[in-house]
Amino acid sequence: MNQPMPMTGPEEIVVSEPYVFSAVSTLIGSPVVIETTRGRISGMLMDGKPDPLIIKVGDSTFFVRLCEVVWIMPDPLKR
């Protein structure tokens, strides 16, 4: 019936969003609003690696995977 797949070793899968990453890098150090697939986060964008984004909200730090971001914009209420 079902044949097991032969093990060939680990494979690296790279998901890249170069345009989003480029836009996010201009917002580092700024207050932002990020809509994710799980909800909205408002805070300071501390770092924007290709994955994850690091958001500081009060005393908490959130690591948001880029693939979970629906949209991101500067926070007009905190500028």
Number of C-alpha atoms within 10 A of each C-alpha: 3 4 5 6 6 6 6 6 6 6 6 6 6 6 10 12 12 10 9 14 16 13 13 21 16 10 18 17 15 17 22 24 20 22 16 17 11 9 10 13 17 19 22 22 24 17 19 22 14 18 16 15 20 19 25 19 14 9 5 8 14 15 13 17 14 21 14 14 17 13 13 18 15 18 15 9 8 11 8
